[in-house]
Amino acid sequence: MMLKKLIDTQRNFRAKLSVFFNTTQFDEEKDKKLIKELILKSKKISKKNKKNYKKTHKIFSQNVLNLIQEKKLSNFLQISFIQKMFFVHNRLFLLTYLNELKRSKNWMFWKKLITEVKIGNPVRYFLYPKSSGNKIFQTYHIKKYTDFLKTSLKSFDVIFEFGGGYGNLANTFQKINKNCKYIVFDTPEVNLLQYYYLKKNNVKVIFYDKKKKNRVLLLHNLNKFKKLANKFKNKKILFVANWSLSETPLSLRKKIFPIINLFDFQLISYQSKFEDINNIKYFEIFNEKNILKKRNSKIVPIRKLKNNYYLFSKK
């Protein structure tokens, strides 16, 4: 309990370093319809959906539902439990990532991707207020994978993201390639948060509907996820999972792996251990299976993040 309080205190202190750069958001009249829609959907989410969640995610999912039902979405990226799960802000190691992006010959491209938006009132990075720590963090992962890929991310027809955070990466990929189909698989509670964020960013997003063809599709049903994966398996697909797969129960991973195994191109980030799960062993086996599929697959330590790794794969 004391450790948790200390961590929360440190996080709050770091957030205050950006207090002069943040922009408080207020609900507009047009938001009322969107929030009403989300409240109605949130009340339909069954408790049965949570039976396979780890303890960490049960608590988080309930907090997200409370946030929606209490109509507190306008500044959600300032809320501690959201930051703890989804947001990386004022950390000094991010300056190393930012400088690597700046030194790149494609800096103007990366600069565009890390430019922060006002939606959710994100904590601005105190050493580069045009962006946030989270934008820099996630864009850096994209750059490292691009270096491995040695070609443009615009070449992908479909992106499958397992665990989409609050929708930041989906929004980022809309800047990379607006014609790309983007599919997010997540819990129903987090899908609602993603829908809010993406809608507010004017992204064409829908919850799963096989009759509609919007650019970004949100879903939480594993069978539908599998059907979509099979539907697009002859397309050039990138599978992305930034710390989400490594925080998923092993029982669910067994069900998901056959789907992931359809994809030659993979950008996965993970920590060595989550709760009682040994991720080192799991992803070493994962990597070996990729190699047996004749993929160029490797595990790479993440710079400045001890006990955290990338798994990169390509055809």
C-alpha positions in Angstrom: 0.0 0.0 0.0 2.8 2.4 0.9 4.6 1.6 -2.4 1.4 2.3 -4.4 1.0 5.6 -2.7 4.6 6.5 -3.4 4.2 5.6 -7.1 1.0 7.6 -7.4 2.7 10.6 -5.7 5.6 10.4 -8.2 3.2 10.2 -11.1 1.2 13.2 -9.8 4.4 15.2 -9.3 5.6 14.4 -12.9 2.2 15.5 -14.3 2.5 18.8 -12.5 5.7 19.6 -14.4 3.4 20.2 -17.4 0.7 22.1 -15.7 1.4 25.3 -17.8 1.2 23.4 -21.1 -2.1 21.5 -20.6 -5.4 22.6 -22.0 -8.5 21.8 -20.0 -11.3 20.4 -22.1 -15.0 21.1 -21.7 -17.9 19.1 -23.0 -19.5 20.8 -26.0 -23.1 20.7 -26.9 -22.4 18.2 -29.7 -20.7 15.8 -27.2 -23.9 15.1 -25.3 -25.2 12.8 -28.0 -21.9 10.9 -28.0 -21.7 10.6 -24.3 -25.4 9.5 -24.1 -24.6 6.8 -26.7 -21.6 5.5 -24.6 -23.6 5.5 -21.4 -26.3 3.3 -23.0 -23.7 0.9 -24.3 -21.9 0.8 -21.0 -25.0 -0.4 -19.2 -25.3 -3.3 -21.5 -21.9 -4.7 -20.7 -22.4 -8.0 -18.8 -20.4 -8.9 -15.8 -19.8 -12.3 -17.5 -17.4 -10.5 -19.8 -15.0 -10.0 -16.8 -14.7 -13.6 -15.7 -11.4 -14.2 -17.5 -9.9 -10.9 -16.6 -6.8 -10.7 -14.4 -7.4 -8.8 -11.1 -5.6 -5.7 -12.5 -8.0 -5.5 -15.4 -11.2 -6.2 -13.4 -10.5 -3.1 -11.3 -9.5 -1.0 -14.3 -12.6 -2.0 -16.4 -15.0 -1.1 -13.6 -13.2 2.3 -13.2 -13.6 2.9 -17.0 -17.3 2.2 -16.8 -17.7 4.6 -13.8 -15.8 7.3 -15.8 -18.3 7.0 -18.7 -21.4 6.7 -16.6 -20.4 9.7 -14.5 -19.7 11.8 -17.7 -16.1 12.5 -16.8 -14.5 11.9 -20.2 -13.5 15.4 -21.3 -10.2 15.4 -19.4 -9.8 11.6 -19.0 -6.0 11.6 -19.7 -5.4 13.6 -16.6 -6.9 10.9 -14.4 -4.4 8.8 -12.4 -5.8 5.3 -13.1 -5.9 6.0 -16.9 -2.3 7.3 -16.9 -1.2 4.3 -14.9 -2.6 1.8 -17.5 -2.3 3.7 -20.7 -0.1 6.8 -20.5 3.6 7.5 -20.2 4.4 11.1 -19.4 7.2 13.1 -17.9 10.0 10.6 -17.8 13.6 11.7 -18.5 14.4 8.5 -20.5 11.9 9.7 -23.2 14.3 12.5 -24.1 16.6 9.8 -25.5 13.7 8.5 -27.7 12.9 12.0 -28.8 16.5 12.8 -29.7 16.7 9.6 -31.8 13.6 10.7 -33.7 15.1 14.1 -34.2 18.3 12.7 -35.6 16.4 10.6 -38.1 16.4 11.6 -41.7 12.6 11.3 -41.5 12.3 13.7 -38.6 9.6 15.8 -40.3 7.5 12.6 -40.6 8.0 11.6 -37.0 7.4 15.2 -35.9 4.0 15.1 -37.5 3.2 11.8 -35.7 4.2 13.0 -32.2 2.3 16.3 -32.4 -0.2 16.0 -29.7 -4.0 16.8 -29.9 -6.2 18.4 -27.2 -8.7 15.5 -26.9 -8.7 14.1 -23.4 -6.3 16.9 -22.2 -3.1 14.8 -22.4 -0.1 15.6 -20.1 2.3 17.5 -22.4 6.0 16.4 -22.3 7.6 19.1 -20.2 10.8 19.0 -22.4 8.8 19.2 -25.7 5.3 20.6 -25.0 4.2 20.1 -28.6 3.9 16.4 -27.8 3.3 14.2 -24.9 5.4 11.4 -23.3 2.9 8.9 -24.6 3.1 10.1 -28.2 6.9 10.0 -28.1 6.9 6.6 -26.5 4.5 4.9 -29.0 6.0 6.6 -32.0 9.5 5.5 -31.0 8.2 1.8 -31.1 6.9 2.4 -34.6 10.3 3.8 -35.6 12.2 0.9 -34.2 9.9 -1.5 -36.1 10.3 0.6 -39.3 14.1 0.3 -38.9 13.7 -3.5 -38.7 11.2 -3.6 -41.6 13.4 -1.4 -43.9 10.3 -0.3 -45.8 7.4 2.1 -45.3 4.5 1.3 -43.0 2.2 2.7 -45.7 2.5 -0.7 -47.5 0.2 -2.4 -45.1 -3.4 -3.0 -46.1 -4.6 -3.9 -42.6 -3.4 -3.3 -39.0 -4.7 -5.6 -36.3 -4.0 -4.1 -32.8 -4.5 -6.3 -29.8 -5.3 -4.0 -26.9 -5.6 -0.5 -28.3 -5.1 1.7 -25.2 -7.3 4.7 -25.5 -7.0 4.8 -29.3 -3.8 6.8 -29.7 -2.0 4.3 -32.0 -5.1 3.9 -34.2 -5.2 7.7 -34.5 -1.5 7.8 -35.3 -1.9 5.2 -38.1 -4.6 7.4 -39.6 -1.8 10.0 -40.2 0.4 7.3 -41.8 -2.2 5.8 -44.1 -5.8 6.9 -44.1 -6.7 4.1 -46.6 -5.5 1.4 -44.3 -8.1 -0.7 -42.5 -7.4 -0.6 -38.7 -9.0 -3.2 -36.4 -8.7 -3.0 -32.6 -9.4 -6.0 -30.3 -9.9 -5.0 -26.7 -12.3 -5.4 -23.8 -15.8 -3.9 -24.3 -15.2 -1.3 -21.6 -12.0 0.0 -23.3 -13.6 -0.1 -26.7 -16.0 2.6 -25.4 -13.1 4.8 -24.4 -11.4 4.3 -27.8 -14.7 5.2 -29.5 -14.9 8.4 -27.6 -11.3 9.4 -28.3 -11.3 8.5 -32.0 -14.8 10.1 -32.6 -13.5 13.3 -31.0 -10.5 13.2 -33.4 -12.9 13.0 -36.4 -11.7 9.4 -37.2 -14.3 7.3 -39.0 -14.8 4.6 -36.3 -17.5 2.0 -35.6 -18.1 -0.9 -33.3 -18.1 -4.2 -35.1 -20.6 -4.3 -38.0 -19.9 -6.5 -41.0 -22.2 -4.4 -43.2 -20.3 -1.1 -42.6 -16.8 -0.4 -43.8 -15.4 2.5 -41.7 -11.6 2.8 -41.5 -11.3 1.9 -37.8 -13.2 -1.0 -36.4 -13.5 -1.8 -32.6 -14.5 -5.3 -31.4 -14.1 -7.5 -28.3 -15.5 -10.8 -29.6 -12.8 -13.4 -30.2 -14.9 -15.3 -32.9 -15.4 -12.1 -34.9 -11.7 -11.3 -34.5 -10.9 -14.7 -35.9 -13.3 -14.3 -38.8 -11.8 -10.9 -39.7 -8.2 -12.3 -39.5 -9.2 -15.1 -41.9 -11.0 -12.7 -44.2 -7.9 -10.5 -44.6 -5.2 -13.2 -44.4 -4.2 -12.7 -48.1 -3.7 -9.0 -47.5 -0.5 -7.5 -46.1 -1.3 -7.3 -42.4 0.7 -5.9 -39.4 -0.2 -7.3 -36.0 0.6 -4.9 -33.1 0.5 -5.6 -29.3 2.3 -3.1 -27.1 2.3 -4.8 -23.7 -1.2 -6.0 -24.1 -0.5 -9.6 -25.1 2.0 -9.9 -22.2 -0.7 -8.8 -19.8 -3.3 -11.3 -21.0 -4.1 -14.6 -19.1 -2.4 -17.6 -20.6 -5.7 -19.3 -21.1 -6.8 -16.5 -23.5 -3.4 -16.4 -25.2 -3.9 -20.1 -26.2 -7.0 -19.1 -28.0 -5.5 -16.0 -29.6 -2.2 -17.5 -30.8 -3.6 -19.4 -33.8 -5.0 -16.1 -35.0 -1.7 -14.2 -34.5 0.1 -17.0 -36.2 -1.6 -16.0 -39.4 0.4 -12.8 -39.5 4.0 -12.7 -40.7 4.4 -9.0 -39.7 4.4 -8.5 -35.9 5.3 -5.6 -33.6 5.0 -6.8 -30.0 6.3 -5.2 -26.8 6.4 -6.9 -23.5 7.7 -7.0 -20.0 9.6 -10.0 -18.5 6.9 -10.7 -15.9 3.3 -9.7 -15.3 1.6 -10.8 -12.1 2.5 -14.5 -11.9 3.2 -15.0 -15.7 6.8 -15.6 -16.9 6.8 -13.7 -20.2 10.5 -14.4 -21.0 9.8 -18.0 -21.5 6.5 -17.4 -23.3 7.9 -15.1 -25.9 11.1 -17.1 -26.5 8.8 -20.0 -27.5 6.7 -17.6 -29.5 9.8 -16.4 -31.4 10.9 -20.0 -32.1 7.5 -20.7 -33.6 7.8 -17.7 -35.9 11.2 -19.0 -37.1 9.7 -22.4 -37.8 7.2 -20.5 -40.0 10.3 -19.1 -41.9 9.8 -15.6 -40.6 12.5 -13.1 -39.9 11.8 -12.9 -36.2 13.9 -11.6 -33.3 13.7 -10.4 -29.7 15.3 -7.0 -28.9 15.8 -5.4 -25.5 14.0 -2.0 -25.4 16.5 0.8 -24.8 16.2 2.5 -21.4 13.5 0.1 -20.2 15.0 -2.7 -18.1 13.4 -6.1 -18.5 11.2 -5.0 -21.4 11.6 -6.3 -25.0 10.4 -6.1 -28.5 9.5 -9.1 -30.6 9.8 -8.1 -34.3 8.7 -10.3 -37.1 8.5 -9.9 -40.9 8.0 -12.1 -43.9 
